[in-house]
Amino acid sequence: MIRFEDVSFTYPGASGPALSGVDLEVPEGELCLVVGRTGAGKSTLLRAVNGLVPHFSGGVLGGRVLVDGRDTRTNPPRELADVVGLVGQDPQAGFVTDSVEEELAYSMESLGLPNPVMRKRVEETLDLLGLADLRHRPLATLSGGQQQRVAVGAALTAHPKVLVLDEPTSALDPGAAEDVLAALHRLVHDLGMTVLIAEHRLERVAQYADRVVWLSSDGTVVAGDPGSVLASAPVAPPVVRLGQLAGWEPVPVSIRDARRRAGELRSSLGSPASVAPPVGAEVMRAADVRVRYGSVEAVRGVSLAVGAGERVALMGRNGSGKSSLLWALQGSGKRSGGEVLVEGVDPASLKPGPRRRAVGLVPQQPGDLLYLHTVGEECRQADRESGREAGTCRALLDRLAPGVPDDRHPRDLSEGQRLALVLAVALTPSPKVVLLDEPTRGLDYPAKTRLAEALAELGHAVVLATHDVEFVAEYATRVVVLADGEVVADGSTGEVVTASPTFSPQVAKVLAPLPWLTVGDVARALAAR
């Protein structure tokens, strides 16, 4: 169904190729997972499938890409629209209508399908992706995860033979991600659809993959069985790394396979020692915070205290109020009631400069904060605005995402590199409290580890809204779960995440009922014994 024949591609003005000598074949009716480090060229590979590369991107394409027998060099994206559906990293960038139902119907209208067919497919897709309650909602009022599900649905309604998805679960809560992936799995097995997915949260997707394509930093690819490819890749999910640590052969990719072999490992480990991390003096206190949008109360009386050095993860379903709460805590967002104090001062009463030194916020769409023409200019401007020594922001960026060129335009960065740049800008003033909304979107496992280490070393009080249970297990000291704008759980990370299969990390699922959370914890315990 998809064939790459000695494909190389170089962007205009780039010093080297993004893809190099790619030979790849994806048969009809397979789910193929594309993995690689942040910035390795995964999005470029996906966009070559529907002709956006090179027809939209420019640049030089060598070799050829065939999709259902059509050559993408002679068939631009509009000629492939009936064959390939594409969902990009930023769902908002692909929306062309105002409401959920209109967006789902748009691709079918473009293909000239009859009204009864369109109505039937819209209803099927609403049910398939759990969007029925949102059908009349304006797209601008949806949470990031809800928008992502709509974007997937808009691609599915056209019934393409090939569905290409770039980070499709990055903004979804664990339950919604499982629903979307299960729906894709059914389409592959029941209808023979070919699905190509690039994803960093491999713990969610790897078990569904028929084949894995590893894209290295030099633009070359290795394709094969999921277990064997992931075992040799530096971006393997925790269950694979646990299998390597335990010496299991073949390396398991699913929780079920790993649990079948974990009995001896559980017996040798025993229960971990429970040590409560120290918490410094209180730096932020929120009392009875409320946020209302018209008739919708997004945050309902949330109270929260955060100490110096504490790392608090906000978790919950899409639309549970996490982002609204972060903006209310930062001071520039809407707050209908309640009080927020950072070291005795309400951030909402401060001007932008002092507010950035009190509370730094990185939103779900980090690119919204970037407005200059190069990475170097953004870093220098951050140093000037924060009154910090020249090079401070650049040094932070190098810790989070090494090797990002100074002369690169921020819009030309990968999603992960752009996020790292905005994080560096937000951390430059050294705020008392750092608020992060989905900070691991677009980051590979090594990059997330670097982020966790950098934030821990800097010692800020951090509140992050996230669906990334593996990052929470590795980094957070405390978890607060929201539902319908209210706090329903608040406790230590191990206590909260192991109480729910939805929020439990892979290691905890494999070694349950023992409350081990990460491969690193297990490795240290085995080394100590």
Secondary structure, DSSP 8 states (H G I E B T S, - for coil): -EEEEEEEEE-TT-SS-SEEEEEEEE-TT-EEEEEESTTSSHHHHHHHHTTHHHHTT-SEEEEEEEETTEETTTS-HHHHTTTEEEE-S-HHHH--SSBHHHHHHHHHHHTT--HHHHHHHHHHHHHHTT-GGGTTSBGGGS-HHHHHHHHHHHHHTT--SEEEEESTTTTS-HHHHHHHHHHHHHHHHHH--EEEEE-S-HHHHGGG-SEEEEE-TTS-EEEE-HHHHHHTSTT--HHHHHHHHHT-SS---SHHHHHHH-HHHHHHH-----------SEEEEEEEEEEEETTEEEEEEEEEEEETT-EEEEE-STTSSHHHHHHHHHSSS--SEEEEEETTB-GGGS-HHHHHHHEEEE-SSGGGG--SSSHHHHHHHHHHHHT--TTHHHHHHHHHSTT--TTS-GGGS-HHHHHHHHHHHHHTT--SEEEEESTTTT--HHHHHHHHHHHHHHT-EEEEE---HHHHHHH-SEEEEEETTEEEEEEEHHHHHTT-TTT--HHHHHHTTS----HHHHHHHHHH-
